[in-house]
Amino acid sequence: MAYRLSAELAAHTDDVRGIAAQGSDMVVTVSRDGTGRIWRRADGGGFAEDSVLAGHTGFVSSVAVLPATDEHPEGLVATGGMDATICVWDPRRTGEPVARLRGHQQNVCALAAGSDGRTLVSGSWDKTARVWDVGGQCTHTLAGHAQAVWGVLLLDARTVVTASADKLVRCWQDGRLTQTLEGHTDCVRALAAVDASRVASAANDGTVRVWDVGAGTCTRVLRGHTSLVYAVAGSGGVLASGGEDRTVRVWRDAREEAHTIVVPATSVWSVCVLANGDVACGTSDGRARVFTRDAARLASEPQRALLAQQNASFAMSAQAMGHVDLAGLPGPERLAERADRDEQVVMVREGARVLAYQWTDGAWARVGEVSDAAASTQKREFEGKMYDYVFDVDIREGAPPLKLPFDATDNPYAAAQRFLERHALSLEHLDTVADFIVKNSGGVALGAAQQPAAGDPFTGGSRYVPAQQPAQQPSSADPFTGASRYTPAAAAYSPPAEYVVGRQGNGRAIVAKLVEFNALLGPGAAALSSDDIGHVRELETLGSGSPPPAVSAAACAALLRAALGWPADRRFPALDLLRLALAASPSHVLAARVDGRDLVACVAEAAGLYTVFAQPMTRADEINAMMGVRALANAFADAAGVDMMWAARTPLLDALDGSWAVATNKSLVVALSNLYLNLAIAATAKNDDDQALGILSAASRFLDHTDNADAQLRLVNVFGVLAAKFQLCRDSARVLGDETIVILGIQGQTEAVKKAAKEVGAFLSA
């Protein structure tokens, strides 16, 4: 009997990234929604949510269940997250973790439990694995991988196996490296024990490999997946894997594919095998599903029919289906023939559509439509310019999507950086967005365009589709997918050319805060009038992504009066609205004057930028300074603003010199780095190498001082921008920043920093 739906576990609001089971009657899931959930077998045979594990401060990435002990008769549950911590839970009492294990520096993306009920091993983006006693002690730190450790396994009490984005599987005994297994051609994502001496590994190269650990040899390569393989799990002789091709594959005797389970989600992120042989998976649609071959545990007929309907209507990517000649696909006549094997999946062209069918219960059942089988040649318009691609990117639920334009001839990293900086998003996402662009624009002739097959890199609503090309050694690996990365040659270094302008914000909430503060002031000269408040309320849609409102002179005047005249701890809403107004309607805002002072002088005074860095800063000082610096950075959205900022550069640079040594607010540090980058770009536009050298010198001191990764990335680009334009700056950059940039290229906190430092360093040394 083929695997059929037994239960659907629906409660998470985002991708289910990890899944584990205790016996046959308890399943634990973890999700990008920041929670873990424990599910127990219900009376009707399915699973019901038992409890929620809420202990992490970000995405929850991994989970493992430790066996029962006398002290913990139901075992323990361990969860790992983006907050670099591991929470250990007693499933009987889930209000608070019984322990928190700290030591990793980045996301804990893999966990595995030992058979003794007390030992745990973890893997992290920080390139290490750690062996723990669940009481809190780290007994071994396993360092040696060159990239993130995505998979871990405790083979026995002394032996740990690790898998990494560096394509290697390593074996450790008592904390010491004993063997390195090579064979995968891309990031290795997961590990599972086949038996006491064999291990299975899943990788982005689309394969599952079986290794004899003692002999150090690969005994079998399991092929069947048509895209990245994210997960593998084994128990009781059942080996299952899941990946980017919408499927869970179950392998017979770890030798050949026996079953293919199709799900209505782009990515199968995680799999586990229950003690009764059922297979469970966590997917990108926020669901977990359990499949069984036992008729006694089948879901109801309506539930199974609904799953079949969801599969039939699901749009899949042609790239995720592997190397297929779409033009040579058979027509509907193929469906008159029997399958070569049970659960076989085929694609059939029906007119202009390409449909996927699976052989189930002696008949072909439709399991999806290939949405990108043919590429469109129509370009797309964005802000008056035609692009090969304009992707929709949802950064948060309820907010309108952001547009990401891209031409096939563009550098993906330059396009990704422009997108992030345009919308004031963290540059830690640079690799993710660039990888997304590469994968969704690959394989099309220059000048052609197509509807993107995968969704955005922020919400995970859809998953990335890998470019179908020969694997190559990546310069580094994306911590989200581990996939190979586009790496432009050093000679092709392309410095940022667009100013950093932060356009995102919740205008309605900021206006509400300003109105609240105004009411607290009471009547008097400082308070805004009801007419003033009416003009300010016109700005509520700022930052929402909808067409910006016209920013009236009256609204600007009201905001400047509040920013200049209110107590220091109540100015920030006015400064923040000025920031958004500058991004949306710069020409109107830049025309504002107060007592003969232009907008730049007013914002700098209101934010205290000429005085605040010369003394210890209060919290109000830092918030006002951050808002003021962000507003000044947004003045570069307009040519008149560039001129105004350039005219004020000397006093500003003098006042800001050393600000990074006083500021403790991370957002302020990043805002300062944005301003330096904008000034550097302006120096190239003004062709002023003397001023450029002063900016470079200040940026060098800033870069030497800060450990903020986002700021480091922008400051490295200051070096690149100025060195690419001015020979004087290029020569000086080799002296001022060469050592720091080389170190960041090796030891940078994020892959984005490393990549930028390597490219700028290579350019400087060329």
N, C-alpha and C positions, 0 to 999 in steps of 0.2 A: 504494500500500500504506500502511496505517495504521502508526503507530508501535507497536512491540511491545517487550517486555522483552528487553534484550541482556545485562545483568549487574546483579547486586545487590551492593553494597559494604557489608558488614556487619562492623563492628568497634567503632564508636563506642558509647558507653554513654549518650549524651544527644543532644539535637537536633543535626542537622548544619546549621549556620548559614551556611556558605559553601562554594562549590565552584568549581573552576577547572580548565581543561584545558590541556595542552601538546601540540599536534598531535592525533593520534587515539589515542595509545597511553599517555598518562599523565594521570591525574586526581588532583587534590589536594582533600582535604576538611578542614574545620575544624569544631569542635564545642564545645558547652557543657561537654563532659567535660574541657576543658582541653588537648586535643591537636589537632594536625594530622596527617594521614596521607597518604602518597603511595601511589598505586595504579598498577600497570603492567599492560599487556596481557599476559595469560597465553597459553600455547600453545593452550589450548582455545578461545580467543576471548574469554573473559571478562576480568575484572581480578582481580589478587591484590595484597594489601597488600605494599608494598616496604619502607616505613620509617615510623617514628613521629616527629613533630616535637613535642618536649616542651621548650618554652622559656618559656612564659607562666605566670603565677602565678594565673590565673583563667580564665574562659570565653574561648575563642578565637572571635572574631566575624566575621572577614573574611579573604579570601585573594585573592592575585593571582599570576599566573605571568608572569615577565619573559622575553622572547624570548632565544634563544641568542646568545652573543657568542663571540669568539675566546677570551676569558678563561674563560667559562663555557659550554662547548659544549652543555650541556643546559638553559641558562637558569638563572634563580633563582626561588625561591618566597618570597613575602612573606606574613606572617601578622600580623594585628592583633588585639589583645585588650582585655579589661576592665582590664588592668593599665596601659593607656594607652601601651603600647609596640608597636613594629613589629619583628618578627624577620625577618631576611633569611637564607634557607637556600640552600645548594648541594645540589640533590637527589642528588648523588653521594656527599656526605659530610654526614650529617644529625645527627651527634653533638652539635654546637653550632652556633648561628647564626653566619654569617660577619659579621653586623653587627646591631646593635640601634639603632633610630632612636627617639630620645626627644625630646619637645617637646609632644605633646598632653597635656591635663590630665585627660581622661576617656576612656572606651571608644573604641577605634578601630574603628568599625563599618563602614567602607567602604575598599576599596583598588582601585586600577586601575593598570595598567602601561603605560608608553610603548613605542613600537615600537623604540627604540634599545637596549633591554636594560639601561638604567641609570637611567631616570627612573621615579619612582613618585609617585602622588598618593594622599593619604589623607583620610578624612572622620571626624569625631569628634562625640561628644555635647557636646564643649566649644564647638560652634557654628562651628568653623573647619575649613578644609581646608588641607593642607600639600603642597607639591611638594618632592620629595626627590631627591637623588642617592643611589643605594643605598650609596655609600660612607659615608654618614652625614650629609651636609650638607643642611640645609633651605634651599632656594633661594627659596621664597615661602611666606608665610602668608596665606591668603585669608580675610579676616574681613568679615562683612557680613550673614550669615544670622542670623535672630532665634532660631532653634531648632537642634536637632541636625542635622548634615550627614550624611544617610543614604546618599547616592549620589555617586560621583565618576567622572569619565571624562576621559581625555586624548584629545581629538579629533585633535590633531596636536601637533607639537613645541612650539607656542606657546600652544595653546588648551586650557583646562581648563573642564569643565562640572561644576557641583555641583547637588545636589538636597537639599532640606531639609524638616524637619517644619513649617517656616513656609509650606509649600505652593508655594514658588517654585523655579524652576530658574534658575540664574545662569551666565553665560558670562564667562570671564576670559581675558585675553591678556597674557602676560608679567607676570602677577601683578596686573593691574588689571582691575576690573570693567568689562565692555563692554556687557552686556545682561542684562536680567531678563525671564524668560518666565513669564507668568501664565496660569492656566487651570485647574489642578487645584483641587479644592475640599477636599482633605485632604492629610495628610502625603505628601510625595513620597519614595518608598523606594529607588528604584534607577534607574540609567541604562545605556544601551547605544548603541553607534554603529550606525546603520542603513547609512550610507555616509559619504563624506567630508564631507558637508554637513548630514546629518540625524541627529538623536538621538531615541531613544525613552526615555520616562520612565514608571515604574510608580508607582502611588499607592494610598493607602488609600481613595480614592474609588471603587475598583473598575475603573479604566480604565488603559489604556496610551495615552499621547499621543505622536504623532510630530511633531517640530519641525524647521523649516528654520532652522538657527542663523543663517545669513547674513541672512535676511529677518526673523528674530525672530517667526515666525508658527507657529501650530499647523496642520499640514496634514491631520491625521487623528486622530480619537479612536477607538481600538480597544476595542469593548465585547464582552464575552463572560464574563469572570469575574463571579461573583455575590457576591464579598466582597472583602476587602482584597487588593491585589496587592503582594507583597513583593519580587519579583525580576523582572528582565528581562535578557536577554543576546542577542547577535547575532553571527553569523559566517557568511561565505560565502553571504549571502542568506537565511539562516535566522534568524528572530526568534522567541524563545520567552519566555514569562512564566509565573510561578507565584505562588500565593497561598493564601489562607485557605479556599478552596473545594475543596481536595483535588486541584486540577488543575494540569497544565502545559498551556498553550495555545500552539500554534505558528501563526504568522500568515503568510499568503501575501503576499509582496511588501510586507510591512508595511502591508497594506490591509484584509485580512479574515481571519477565523479559518479555518484549514485543518484543524487537528487538535486533538483534546482527549485528553490523557493523564490517566487517573484513577489515583491512588495510594492505598494504605490508610493514610493518615496525615492528620491534620487540617490541617496546615500544610505548604505547600511554601515553605521559607525561601529557597532559592537555586536558580539554574539556570545552566547553561553549555551552549555548543554546541561540539562537537568538530569538528576539521577535516574529518572525513568526513561531517558533517551529522547525526551522532547527537546526541541531546539528553540531558543528565544533570541530575538534581535532587537536592538535599539536603532532608530532611524531618524532621518533629518526632518520628518514631519511631526516630531514631538511624541511619537508613539513607540511603545514596545509591543511586540507580538510574540506569542508562543505558538509553535506549530507541533503537531503530533502525528504519529502513524497509528495510534490506538483509537479505534472507533468510539470507545467509551469516554474519551476525553475531547471529542470534537466540539467545536462551538456550534451554536444553533444554525439551522439552515439559513435563516435570514441574515445572520452575521457573516456566514461564508459567502452568501450571494452578494452582500454589500461589498466585501473585499474583492470579489471577482469583478464587480461593476467599477470599483475604484481603479483596479488594475487596467481594465479595458479602456478607461477614459484618461489614463495617465499619459502625459506627453513626455517622451524620453529623448535624449540627445543621440544623434547618429554617432557622434564620436564615442559615446559611452558604450556603443554596441561593437566597438573594435574595428578592425581593418575590413570594411565591407565595401564592395563595389556596388553602390546604390543603383547605378545605371544598369547593372546586370542582374538586378533582382528579378525573381520569377513573379508572375501574375497570380491571380486567384486560383489558377489551376493547380498550384502547389498544394492547396488545401484539400484537394481530392486524394492526395497521396498520404499514406501513413507516415508517421515519424520514424526516424532511424532508431530512436530510443525514447523511453518514457521521459516526460518533462522537457523534451527538446524545445528550444525557442528558435523560431525562424522569422524572417522579415519578408513581407509580401508587398509588392507595389500594386495599389488599386487606384488607377487613374493618376491624379497628382499627389496622392497620399501614399505614405509608407506605414504599414501597420505591422505590429509584432504579435505573433501567436505562439502559444505554448501547448504542447500535446498533454492533455490531462484527461484521465479516465476514458481513454480510447477515442478522444476527439480533440480538434483544435479549438482552443479558447483564446480569444483576443486578450492580450495583456498590455496593450499600450499603442500609442501612435508616435512615430518618430517625427519630432517637430521641426528639426533642422535638416531634413534630408536634402533639400535644395537651397542653395544660397541665393539671396536676393542681390541684385546689382544696383539697387536704388540707394543713393547716399541719403544721409539724414541731416536735418538742419538743427543747429544749436546756436542761439544768440547771433543769428544772421550769417553764420558760416556753415558750410557743408562739411560733414565728416563721414568717414567710412562706417563708423559705429557711434552710437550714443546709447550707452548703457543706463538703465534705471537702477539706482542703488538705494535701498531702504536702510536708513541708519537707526531708526527706532520705530516701534509700532505706533501707528496713529499719525505719524509725521509724513508729509508728502515726500516722494522719492527725490533724490538728488540726481542730476544728470552728469554722466561721466563721458565726455566726448573723446574720441580717439581716431586717429588716422593710421592706416596700415604702415605708413612710412615713419611714424613716430617712434621714439624711444619709449617703451612701456613704463620705465621707471620715471622718466620726466613727466609723462602724462599722469601717472599715479601721484607724484608729488604735487603737481599743479592742482589736482582734484582735492587732495587732503588739505593743502594750504588754503585753497579757495574757500573751503567750508570749515576752516579752523578745527580740523580733526587731527588726532594724535598721529604723528609720523611713525609711531610704532607699527602702524598698519601698512607701511609702505610696501613691504615685501608681499603681503597678502593681496593688496590691490594690484600690484604689478603682475603677480602670478595669475590673478584672475583675468587681467587683460590679455596676457599671453595666451592663456588657454582658450579664451572665448573669441579670440580673433585669429587663431592659428589656422593654417591650412587653406586660406583663401587668397587668391591672387591679389596683388596690390591694386587698390582702387575698387575692389569689390567689397560688398557689405552683406551682413546676414544678421538675422535676429539672434541675440545671444542665447546660447543653449542653456547656460547655467545662471543662477541668480547671484545676488550680491554677496560680497565677502564679509559684510558686517552682521546681518541677521541670520545668515545661513539658511534662508528660505529655500534656496536651491544650492546645489553643490557644484564645485568646479569640475570641468571636463578636461582631461589632459590632452594636450596636443599629441597626436599620434605620430611620433617621430622616433628615430633611434635614440636610446638612452645615452646620456653623456655624463661625464663627471661634473657635478654641480660645483660652482664656486662656494656655495653655501646652501642651506636648506631653509625653506619657509617653515616656521614653527607650526603653522596651522595644517598644512598639507604635506610638508616634507618634500615637495616636488622640486625638480630641477628648476633653476631660475635663469631668466634671461640675463646675460652678462655682456654688456657692450664692451668693445675693445677700448683700451685706455686712450688710444688716439682719437676715438669717437666720443670722448667725454663731452657731454652737453650740459652746461651749467644752467641752473634755473633762470628763466627770463621773465617770469611773471611775478608781480608783487604778491605778498602774502596778505590776503584780505579775509577777515573772519566775518562771514555773512550769517551764521547760524545763531539763533537765540530765541527765547520765548518772550516775545514782545508783550504779550498780554500779562504775563506774570511780572515782568519788570515794571510795567505801567502801574499795576496794582500795588507793588511795593512802594513806588514813588508816591502814589496817592495816599497810602497808609502813613508814610513818613510826613507828608504835607499836613495831614490831619493832626499829627502829634505836635507839630510846631505851634499850633494855635494861631490866632490872628496876629498880624504884625508884618513888618516890611519883608521878612524873609519868606513868608508863606506865599505860595502861588494862589492867584485868584481862581474863582470858578471858571472864568473864561480861559485862563491859562491851562487849567486841568482839562478843559474840553479840547483844546488844541493838542495837548499831549496824548489824550485818548485816541486821537486819529492815528497814532503810531502803533497801535496794538498788534497789527499784523506783521510788523517788522520781524525778520528772522524766521518766518514760518514757511518760507518757500513759495508762498503765493505772490502774485505781482505786488511789489512794494507800493505803499501809499506815497502820495506827494508829501514831502516834508516842508511844511509852511515856515515862513520866516517867524511867525508868532510862536510856533512850537519850538524852533531853535532858540529863540530868545528866552522862553520859559525854562528850557533845559539848562541854558547857560547861567540863568539867575540862580537856579537850584544848585548847580555844580559849584558856583563861586560863592554863594551866600549861605548855604546850609551848614550845620555842624559837620565836622569831618566824618563822623561815623554814619552820616545819612546821605552822603553825596553819591554813593556808588550807583544807584539806579539811574540818576541823571547822566552820569558818565557812560554807563552801559548803553543807554538809549542813543546818546550821541555817537557811540561806536557803530551801532546798527544803522543809524541814519546816514552816517558817512559812507557805509558800504552800499546802501540802497539808493541814495540821492545825493551824491557828493557835491555836485555843483551848487545845490541850494544851501547845504549846510556850510560849505566853505565860505559863502558870502557873508556869514554872520560876523558881526563886530560888537565889541563891548568896550566903550570908552576908548575907541581907536585901536584896540588890540584885536589882532586877527584870531581865528579859531584855534590855531596851534598854540598861540600864547595863552589863550584862555584855558584850554584843556590842560596844558602843562602846569599852569598856576593852580587850577582846581585840584589836580592830582598831586600837587606838591612836588613835582619832579625836579624843580631847581633847588630844593632844600632837603627833601626827606631822606636822601641817601647819605647825608652827612651826619646822621645821628641814629641811635637805635630806633627801630621801627615798631610801632604798635600794629595790631591787627588791622585797624582801620587804615593806617598809613599804607600797609601792603595792598589791601584791597583797592584803595583809591589809585595807588600807583599802577597796579595791574590793569584796572579799567582805563586809566589815562593812556598808558603805553599801547594798549590794544586799539584805542580810538585813534591815536596818532598813526599806528600802522595802517589803519583803514583809510587814512587820508590819502594814501598812495593809490586808491581806487580811481582817482581822477587826475588828469594831467595838471590841473590847477593845484591840486593837493600835493602832487610831487614837487612842483615849484615852491609851494609854501613851506613844505618840510625841508627842502634843500636850502631855502633861505634861512631857516632856523637851525641848521645842522650844527653850527659851531657851539652855541650855548647848550644845545641838547647833548651833544657828545661830551662836552665838558662835565655837565651835570650827571650824566649816566656813567661816566668812567668810574669803575669800581663798584657800581651798584650791585653787581652779582655777588660781591663779597658780603654785602649787608643783607640782601634779600634771602629770606628763608622759605617764602611761599613759592612752591614749584611752578604754579601757573604764572606768577610774575616773572620767574626766570625764563620760562618759555616765551612769554610775551616780549621780553627784552631781546631775546635772540631773534624773534621775528622782525623786530624793528631794525636790528643791525643788518639782517639780510635784505630788507627793503632799502635801507640806505646804501648798501653795496650795489644793488641793482640800479639804483638811481645814479650812483657815481659812474657806472658804465654808460648810462644814457646821457649823462652830462659830459662824458669824456674827460673827467677831472682826475688825473692820476695822483696828484698831490693829496687831495681829499681822500681818495681811495686808499692811499697808504695809511692815513690816520685811522680810517675805519678798520683796515686790516690789523693794525697794531692793537687797537682796542679789542677786536674780536679774538686776537691771539691770547691776550690776558684773560679774557672771559673763558675761552676754551680751556686754558690751563687750570682754571679754578673750578669749573662746574663739573658735577658728575650726573647731571640731568641728561638722559639720553636724547630726548626731543631737542633740547637746546644744543647738545653736541652736534646733532645732525644738521641743524640750521647753520651753526658756526663753521662746520666743515665746508658747507656750501658757500659761505662767505668767502673762504679761501679760494674755492673753485671759481666763483663768479669773477672775483677781482683778478686772479691769476690768469684766467682765460682772456681777459680784456687788456690788461696792462703788463708789459714785460717787467716794469719796475716792481709791481706787486708779485709777479711770479718769482722774481729773484729774491724778494724779501720773504715771501711765504716759505721758501726753502729753508730760510734761517729761523723765522719766527715760529713756524708750526710743524716743521717736518717730523721731529721726534714724536710730538703728541699725535699727529695724524697716523704715523706708522703704528704706534701703540694701539690707537683706536681701531685700526684695521685688523689687529690681531685679537684685542681684548675688549672691544666695544661691547656694551651691555646688550645691544640688539643687533640683529642681522642687518637692519637698515643702516645703522651707524657704521658697522664694519664695511659694508659694501661701499657706502659713500666715501669713507676714509681710504679704502683701497683704490677707488677710481681717482680721487683727487690726488692721492699720493703718487699713483702711477703717472698721472698727468704732470705733476710737478717735477718728477724725476726723469721724464722723457727728454 
